[in-house]
Amino acid sequence: MISEAELLAKVPSQLYINGQWVDGSAGKTIEVKDPSTGKVIKTIADATPEDGIRALDAAAAVQDEWAATPPRVRGEMLRKAFELVQERKDEFALLMTLEMGKPLAEAIGEVNYGSEFLRWFSEEAVRINGRYSTNPEGTGRAIVSYLPVGPCYLITPWNFPLAMATRKIAPAIAAGCTVVVKPATLTPLTTLYFVKILEEVGVPAGVVNVFTTSSSSAVSTPIIADKRLRKLSFTGSTGVGQSLMKLAAENVLRTSMELGGNAPFLVFEDADLDKAVEGALAAKFRNIGQACTAANRFIVHESIAEEFAARVTERVKAMKIGRGTEEGITIGPLIDDKAVTKANELVQDALSKGATLTTGGNIIEGDGSFYEPTVITGVMPGAEILTEEIFGPVLSITTFSTEEEGIRIANDTEYGLVGYVFTEDFKRGQRLIEKLQTGMMGLNAGIISNASAPFGGVKMSGLGREGGAEGIYEYLSPKYTMTPNPFA
């Protein structure tokens, strides 16, 4: 297996603009750190606003040419990229573990998940359908076609460095759009390494452009204000998303926003507890709890809450904490010290308001940003942990007595990304599909993300969908043409 030093040496440290790896115009750099040690692992270019506009220049210059490229050609490039990412699975996994901290086994899982968007949209590229119909009056024929929206600006988060890049880049390329990509400053290396794959499979210069920057707002604002840009896709916090939408409104940009979450995890009295515990661990501790789909509020029927808590506590106590590259590690570091402080503050607030700690609850001193996997029970109304996204390895349990009360608690949030329901009552499950105010739901399932399904939320969790048959249409605009009746 490749060593850490050898792998990091293969990762580009420059910006990728118009098919060339170039330094930032100001010559400044960004230090990328390993959150398990706090040490710098690579220094990369720091883009300026001028660099961002250069990237948009390149994307705009080749938009028409790329849109005219046959769908099969676009699809085959994505298919080849999928195959190369799979061939280099171990390298991508190690790189993600180094810059983000997730255990290596989970990083392998992300490579499989993230690369699947490349394969899925390689197939969707040739399935962009239109419509031909007679108008109701019979006086003409309607043709509906779908055309690329144009140059896109894609902003990805730090927590899933590969999957968030492929989930945006793949449908855009498949649809015939050129892109400018800004990966998160905390975890940019995986995206830079992935762009080398796109370069290798022959994606033309200017179609994909990537820059890294420590001044996200300063660089993003002129790009979004530029009238050549036609689409903005962002994954991140609701607050930042709202600000970006205000900027996007000036030029009436197409927008896709995958924002914050506060996922409820409902466990009913008739649930299979073995399944519910396994689902809870998957939904909460995947990616060390640093996922927008992570279960945030465990809402458990009062008749089984004690047993459920005892079972999950036993499993959480057995979790192994450490650097993600080590054998058997299940809990790696949080992304930085601020994330540790936030998780601890939410736990302490809940405890001060009557909750009970059953395991964990401590900051781990020493190198890296580690927090103990934690379970708290009896969380009372008013605790901040019920309203704020935890983004850490903390499982908090509150109780309910009736189905109506459980639904009310679950929906008592401004967010609506995903919810989880565990019940053996088929009709209840059907009711919850309609009653739970979320864009996605796991019914007796703790992991739901899949490239073939539309990912996205309602309310303050965003708009638009990524993945599935719906995902490519976020990058296409319908055009209606009326022609005369050919028989008249």
DOVEX-605041 format. One record per residue: x, y, z of N, C-alpha, C, O in turn. Coordinates in steps of 0.2 Angstrom, whole numbers, plus 5000, padded with zeros to 4 digits. Layout:
<recs>
XYZXYZXYZXYZ...
</recs>
This chain:
<recs>
500449945000500050005000500450065000501050065003500250114997500650184996500750215003500250215007501250245004501450275010501050345010500850375005500950375016500650435017501050495013500750535010501750495014502150545011502050535003502050585000502150475001502050464993501450484991501350514985500850474994500250494992500150574992499950594987500350604997500350674997500750704992500550764990501250674990501650704985501350704978501550744974500850654977500550644971499950694970499650714965499750724976499150774976499350844973499850874976499050874969499250944966499150994972498750984976499551044971499551094976499351164973499351214976499151164967499051224963498251224961497851174963498051274958497451284956497351254949497851244945496751234947496651204940496251244936495651244937496551284932496151334928496251324920496851324918495751314916495851304909496351254907496751254903496251194911496651134909497451144911497851094909497551194915498251204918498251204925497851234929498851174928498951184935499351244936499951254934499051294940499451364940499451384948498951364952499851424949499951454956499351514957499151534952499251524963498751584964499151654962499751654963498751694960499051764957499451804963499851834961499251794969499551824974500151794977500451814982500251724975500751684978500651664985501151634988500051674988499951654995499751574995499551544990499751545001499651475002499151465008499051505012498951405008498451375013498851315016499051275012498751305023499051245026498451205027497951215031498551135025498051085026498251045032498851015032497851035037498050995043497750925044497150925042498050885047497750815049497450835056497750845061496750825056496450835062496550795068496450805074496850735067497050685072497750705075497850685081498150745072498750765075498850845076499250865080498450875072498550955071499150975067499251035067499450925064500050945060499850965053499350935050500251005050500151025043500350965038500950935039499950945034500150885029500350905022500650875018500050965020500250995014500051065013499551095017500451105009500351175008500051185001500451154996499551215000499251224993499151304992499151344996498951314985498851384983498251414986497751374987498251474987497751514990497451564984497851614983496851554982496651594976496351664978496151664984496451704974496151774975495551784971495351734967495151834971494551854967494751854960494351824956495351874958495551874951495651804948495451794943495851754953495951684951495251654950495151614945494751674954494151654953493751674946493451634943493851734945493651754938493951724932493651714927494651714933494951674928494651604927494651584921494451574932494151504932493451514928493351474924493151564930492451574926492551594919492151574915493051634918493251644911493351584907493051574901493751534909493851474906493251434905493151404900492851434910492151394910491751424904491451384900491651484904491151524900491451514893491051504888492051514892492351514885492151444881492151444875492151394885492051324882491351294883491151244881490851344886490251314887489851294881489551234881489851324876489451314870489751244867489351204865490351244867490751184864490551124868490451064865490551124874490451064879489751044878489550984878489251094878488551084877488451044871487951004870488851054865488751024859489050954859488950914854489450934864489750874864489250814865488850824869489350764861488750714861488750684868489250674872488150674870488050644877488450584878488650574884488450534873488850474874489550494876489850454880489850544873490550564874490650584881491050564885490150624883490150654890490150594895490450594900489650554894489550494898490150444899490250424904490450434893491050394893491650414897491950384900491650484897492250514901492050504909492550484913491450504911491250494918491350424919491550404925491150374915491250304916491950294917492150254922492450314913493150304914493350334921493850304924493150394922493350424929493050374935493450364939492450344934492250294939492750244940492950224945492950214934493450154934494050174937494350134941494350234936494950254938494950264946495450244950494450294948494350304955494350244959494650234964493950194956493950124959494650094959494750064964494950104954495650074954496150104959496550064962496050164961496450204966496050214972496150254976495550164974495150164980495550174986495350224990496050144987496450144993496850214994496850234999497050244988497350304989496850364990496950404995496250364987495750404989495550404996495450455000495450344999495250325005495750355010495550385015496350335009496950365014496950435014497050465019496850465008496950545008496350575012496450625015495750545011495150575015495250565023495150615026495550505024495750495032496250545034496150575040496750565030497250605032496950675033497150715038496550705028496350775029495750785032495550845035495350735033494650745037494650705043494250725048494950645044494950615050494550545051494650515055494150535046493650475047494050415046494550405043493850365050494150295050494250275043493850285038494750235041494950215035494350175032494250175026494050125036493550085033492950125031492650115025492750185034492250225032492450265026492050285021493150285025493350315019493250275013493150295008493450205014493350165008492550165006492450165000492150165011491450165010491250235006490850235001491550285007491450345004491650344997491350374992492250314996492450304989491950264985491850284979491750214987491250174984490550214982490350214977490350254987489750294987489850354982489450364977490450384983490550444979490750434972490450464967491050374970491250354963490550334960490550334954490050314964489450284960489050344957488750334952489150404959488850464956489150474949488850494944489850454948490150454941489850404937489650414931489750344939489450294935488650304934488450304928488350324939487550344938487450394933487050384928487850454933487750504929488050494922487850524917488550444921488750424915488150394911488150394905487750364915487150324911486650374910486250374905486550424915485950474914486150524908485650554906486750534906486950584901486550564895486450614891486450504893486150484887485350474888485050444883485150494893484450484895484050544896483550544900484350604894483950664894483450664889483550674883482850664892482250654887481850724887481850764891481550734881481050784880480350764878480150704881479950804875479250784874479050814867479150864866478550774864478250794858477550784859477350724860477150834858476350824859475950874855476150924853475350854854474850894850474550934855474350914861474451004854474151044859473351024859473151004854473051044865472351024865471851054860471351014858472051104857471651134851471751104845471351104840472351064844472451034838472751074833472851054827472951134835473151184830473951184829474251214824474251144833475051144833475351084837474951044840475951084836476351034840476851064845477151114843476851034851477351064856477951014857477850954857478551054856479151014857479451044864479551104864479550994868479951014875480650984875480650924875481151024875481850994875482151024881481951074884482750994883483051014889483751024887484150984884483951094889484651114887485051134893484751144898485751124893486151144898486051214901485951264897486051224908485851294910486451334909486351394908487051314908487651354907488151344912488151294916488651394913489251384918488951384925488451424927489251334929488951324936489551334941490151324939489351364947489851374952489651324958489051324960490051274959489951224964490351234970490951234970490051234976490351244982490251184987489651174988490751144988490751084992490951094999491351135001490651055004490851055011491451005013491750975008491651005019492250975021492150905023492650865023491550885025491450825028491450755024491550705026491250765017491250705013491650735006491350745001492350735007492750775002492650744994492650784990492550674994492450654987491750654985491550674979491350624989490650614987490250684986489850684981490450734989490150804988490350834981490050864978491050814980491250834973490950804967490750834963490950734968490650694962489850704962489650704956489550714967488850724967488650794963488050794961489050844963488950904959489250904952488950924948489850884952490250884946489950834941489850854935489750774943489550724938488950744934488950744928488350764938487750784934487850844930487550854924488350894932488450954928488750934921488550954916489250894922489650874916489150834911489150844905488750784914488350744910487850784907487650774901487650844910487050884907487350934901486950954897488050934901488350984896488551044899488551094895488651054905488751114909489551114910489851064912489851174910490551184912490451204920489951234922491051194923490951214931491651244933492151234931491451284939492051304943491851274950491351284952492351244953492251214959492651244965493251254964492351254970492751274976492651224982492151224985493151184983493151134989493251174995493451224995493051145001493151175007493851185009494251135007494051235012494751245014495051195019495651185018494551165023494851115028495051055024495451015027494651035019494850965016494850975008494350945005495351005005495351024998495650964994495650964988496050924997496550884994496250824990496450814984495650804992495350744989495050774982495150744977494750834982494550864976495050874971494950864965495650904973496150914969496450854966496650844960496450794970496650734967496150704962496350674957495550714963495050694959495050724952494950694947495250794952495250824946495850804941495750804935496350774945496850744940496550684937496750664931496050644940495750594936495350624930495350594925494950674931494550704926495050724920494850714914495650754922496150774917496350714913496450714907496450654917496750594914496250564909496450534904495650564910495150534906494950584900494550564896495250644899495150684893494550734894494350764889494350754900493850814900494250874898494750884900493950904893494350964889494451014894494151024899495051054892495251114896494651164897494251174892494551194903493951234904493351214906492951244909493251144905492551114907492551114914492051124917493051094918493151084925493651134927494251124925493551174932494051224935493951224942493451224945494551214946494551204953495051254956495551264954494751294961495251334965495151324973494551304975495651334976495551334984495751404986496151434984495351424992495451484994495351495002494951455004495651535005495551545012495051605013494851625019494851635007494451695007493751685003493651714998493351635006492851605002492351665000492151664994492151705004491651755002491951804997491651824992492551824998492851874994492951854987492851884982493151784986493151754979492551734976492451744970492051714980491451694978490951744975490651744970490951804979490551854977490551884970490051884967491151894967491151924960491051864955490751884950491151804957490951744953490151744952489851744947489851744958489051744958488751804955488251804952489151864955488851924953488951934945488651974942489351884942489551884935488951864931488651804933488751894926488151874922488251814918487751784916488851794917488951734913488751674917488651614914488851674924488651614928487851604928487551654928487651544927486951534927486751484932486151474933487151454936486951404941487351404947488051414946487151404953487451394959487251334963486651334965487751294965487551234969487951244976488651244975487651234981488051244988487851194993487251174993488251164996488151115002488451145008489151155008488151155013488451185019487951215024487351185024488051265028487651285033487051325030487151355025486551325034485951365032486051435031485851475027486451465036486651535036486951555030486851605027487551515029487851535023487451525016487551565012487051475016486651465010486151525009486051545004485851545015485451605014485751665011485551705007486451675013486751735011486951725003486851774999487151665001487251644994486651654990486651674984486051634993485451644989485251714988485051734982485451764992485351834992485751854986485551894982486351834986486851854980486551824974486551864968486351764974486151734967485451764965485351764959485151794969484451824967484651884962484151904958485151924963485351974958485251964951485051994947485551904949485551874942485051824941485151784936484651814946484151754945484451694943484251664938484951674947485251604946484851544948484451554953484951494944484651434946485051414952485651414952484751384958485151374964484951304966484351284966485451264969485251204973485651214979486251234980485251204985485551214991485351154996484851134997485951124998485851065003486151095009486751105010485651115014485851155020485851105026485951045026485751145032485751105038485251055040484751055036485351015045484850965047484750965054485150985058484150925056484050915063483650855063483150845066483950795061483650735059483350705065483650685070482650685065482350645071482450575069482450555063482550535074482550465074482050435079482150425085481450415076480850395080480950315081480950275076480850295087480850225088480150205092480050235098479750175089479050155092479150095096479550055096478550085100478550035105478549965102478749915105478349955095478349895092478949885088479049835084479449925088480049925084480449855086480449835091480849835081481349775082481949815085482249845081482049805091482549845095483249825092483749865092483349765090484049745087484149785081484649815080483649795076483649835070483749905072484149945069483349935077483350005079484050025082484350075080484349975086485049995089485549995083485950045083485549955078486049955073485950015069486350045066485250025067485150085063485350155067485550195064485250155073485450215077486250225077486450285076486550175078487350175077487550205071488050245070487250175065487450195059487250265057487650305054486650285059486350355058486750405062486750465060486950385068487250435072488050445071488250495071488350385071489050385072489450375065490050385065489150375060489450375053489750435052489450495054490350435050490750495049490850535055490950595055490850505061490950535068490450585069490550625073489850565067489250615068489250675064488850715064489750685059489850745055489550735049489850735043488850725049488550715042487850755043487550755048487650785037487050825038486450775038485850795041486550705037486050655038486050625044485650575046486550645049486650615055486050625059485750675060485750565063485250575067485450625073485950615076484950675074485150725079484750715085484950735091484150695085483650685090483350615090483050595086483550575095483250515096482650515100482650525106482050505097481450515100481150445101480850415096481150415107481050345108480450335113480350375118479950295111479350275115479550265122480050225124479150295127479350285134479350215137479750205141479050175133479050105136479650065134479750015138480050085130480650055128481250095128481850075127481150155131481750205131482350175135482950185133482150155141482750125145483150075142483750075142482750025139483149965136483549995130484049975129483250035126483550065120484250095122484750085119484150135127484750175130485250135132485850145131485050075136485550035139485949995133486549985133485549975128485949945122486349985118486949965117486150045117486650095113487250115117487750115115487150125124487650145128488150085128488750095128487950025129488449965129488849965122489449955123488549975117488949975110489350035110489950035107489150095112489550155112490150155116490750175114490050125122490650115126491250075123491850075125491050025119491549985116491850015109492349985107491650075108491950105102492650125103492850145109493150115098493850125099493950195096493850205090494350235099494450305097495150315095495650285098495350345090496050355088496050385081495650405078496750385078496850405072496550365067496650295067496250385062495850345057496250295053495950245051496850305053497350255049497450195053497750145051497350195060497450135064496950085064496350095062497150025065496749965064496149965069496249975075495549955067495049945072494750005074494250005079494950065072494650135075493950145072493850135066493550155076492850175074492650245075492150275072493050285079492850355081493550395080494050385084493550435074494150475073494050545076493650555080494450595074494450655077493850695074493650685068493650745077493150795074493650845070494250845070493350885065493750915060494150965063494750985060493951005069494451045072494251065079493751035081494551105083494451115090493751145091493451135096493551195086492951225087492351175087491851185090492451125083491851065083491851035089491351015092492451025092492450985099492151035104491751005108492251095104491951145109491251145108490851145113490951145102490251155101489951085104489451095107490151025102489850965104489850965112489350945115490450985115490450985122489951035125489651015130489851095122489451145125488651115125488251125129488551085119487851055118487751005124487151005127488150965125488150905130488050935137487550925141488450985139488451015145487751055146487551055152487551085141486951125142486351075143485951085147486351015139485850965141485850945148485350935151486450925150486550895157486350955162486050935167486451015161486251065166485451075166485251105171485151045161484451055160484050985162483450975160484450945165484050885168484250815164483950765166484650815159484750755155485250715159485650745164485350655158485750605161486350575157486150555151486950585159487550555155487550485156487650465162487550435151487650365152488350345150488650295152488750385145489450365143489650425140489350465137490350435140490650485136490650555140490650565146490550605136490450675138491050715140491050765143491650695137492250725139492650745132492650705127493050795133493550815128494150775129494350775135494450745124495050705125495650755124495750775119496050755129496650805129497150775125497250715124497650815122498150795119498150815111497750865110498550785107498550805100497850785097497550735099497750825092497150815088496450835091496550865097495950835088495250865090494750805091494350795087494850775097494450715099493950725104494050765109493350695103492850705108492550635109492450595104492450615115492250545117491550535114491050575114491450475111490750455109490250455115490450435120489650485115489250505120488550485120488250485114488250465125487550455125487250495131487550485137486750525130486350565135485650545135485350545129485250535140484550515140484150565144484450615148483550565143483050615147483150685145483150725149483350695139483450765137482750805137482250775134482750855140482150895141482050955136482550975133481450975135481251025131481651095133481751105139481951125129482351185130483051175130483451225129483251115129483951095128484151115121483851095117484751145121484951175114485151115109485051125103485251055112485450995108484850975104484850935099484250995106483650975102483451025096483151005092483851075096483651125091484351145086484251165081484951125089485551135085485851075082485751025086486051075076486451025073487051005077487451045078487150945080487650925084488350925080488850955082488350885075488950875070489550845075490050865074489350795078489850765083489550695085488950685084489950655089489750585091489350585097489550555102488750625097488350625103487650605101487350635097487450555105486750525104486350545110486450525116485850585108485350615114484650585113484350585108484450565119483750535119483250565123483350595128482650575119482050605123481550555122481550515117480950565125480450515125479750545122479650605122479350495120478650515118478150455120478350405122477550475121477050425123476550405117476350345117476350445113475850425107476150445101476650485100475950415095476150425089476050495087476550525084475550525089475450605087475950645091476250695088476150625097476650665100477350655097477750705096477450595095478150585092478250615086478750645084477650625082477650655075477750735077478150765073477450755082477450825084478150845085478450895083478450805090479150825092479650815086480050865085479550765082479950765076479950825071480450845068479350845070479250905066479350975069479351025065479550975075479651035079480351065078480751065082480451085071481151105069481051145063480551135059481451195062481451235056481751195050481651215044482051135052482451095046481951035044481551015047482151005038481850955036482250915031481950905025482850895032483250855028483050785027482850755022483150745033482950675033482750655040482850685045482350605040482050575047482150495046482150465041482150465052482250395053481650365057481450395062481350315055480750285058480850215059481050175054480850185065480850115066480150095069480050105075479850055066479150025068479049955064479249955058478749905067478549845063477849855060477549805057477549915062476849925059476849955052477050015052476649915047476649935040476249995039476450045036475650005042475250055041475550125044475450175041475850115050476150165053476650195049476750255048477050155046477650175042477350215036477650265034476850195033476550225028476250295030476350345027476050305036475750365039476350415040476350475038476950385042477450425044477850455037478050515037477750415032478050445025477650505024477950555021477050515025476650575023476650625029476650685027476750605035476750655041477350685042477450735045477950645041478550675043478850725038478850715032478950785041479150845036479850845035480250885037480050795030480750795028480750775021480250745018481350785017481450775010481550705009481450675004481850665015482050595014481850565021481750595026481750495020481550455026481850385026481850355021482150365031482350295032481850255036481750275042481550215033481050165036481350105038481450065034481550095045481850035047482550035044482849975042482850085042483550095039483850155042483650205043484550145044484950195047485350235042485650285043485450205036485850235031485450235024485150185022485350295021484850305016485250325009484950325004485850365010486050395004486250344999486550295000486050364992486250314987486250364980485750404980486650354976486750394970486150384966485950434962485750334966485150324962484550364965483950354962484550394970483950424974484050494974484650524975483550534974483550604975483750634982483350614987484250664983484550684990484350754990484550794986483950774996483850844997483250855002482950805004483150915005482750925010482150975009482151005003481750995014481251045014481351095019481851085023480951145020481051195024481651225024481951245019482051235030482651275030483251225028483851245029483151165026483651115024483851125017484251085014483451165013483651185006483151175001482551165002483451164995483051164989483451124984484051134983483051094979483351054974483550984976483550964982483750944971483950874973484550854969484750874964484950814973485550784970485550714970485350674974485750684964485750614963485050594960484550634959484950524958484350504956484250524949484650564946483650504946483450534939483350614939483450644934483150634945483050704946483650744946483650804944484250714948484850754949485150794943485350844943485050764937485350794931484950854929485150894925484250854930483850904928483950974932483651024930484350964937484551024941484951064937485051124938485251034932485751074927485551074920485851094916484851074919484551074913483951124913483651124918483851164908483251204908482751184902482951164897482151174904481651154898481551214894481451264896481451194887481351244882480751214878480751164875480251254878479651244874479651274867479751334867479451234862479351264855478751244852478551184852478351294850477751274846477851274839478151324836477551224835477651224828476851214825476451194829476751234819476051234816475851164815476251114815475251154815474951084813475251064806475051094802475551014806475850994799475350964794475550964789474750954797474250934792473750984790473350974786473851044792473451104791473551124784473251174782
</recs>
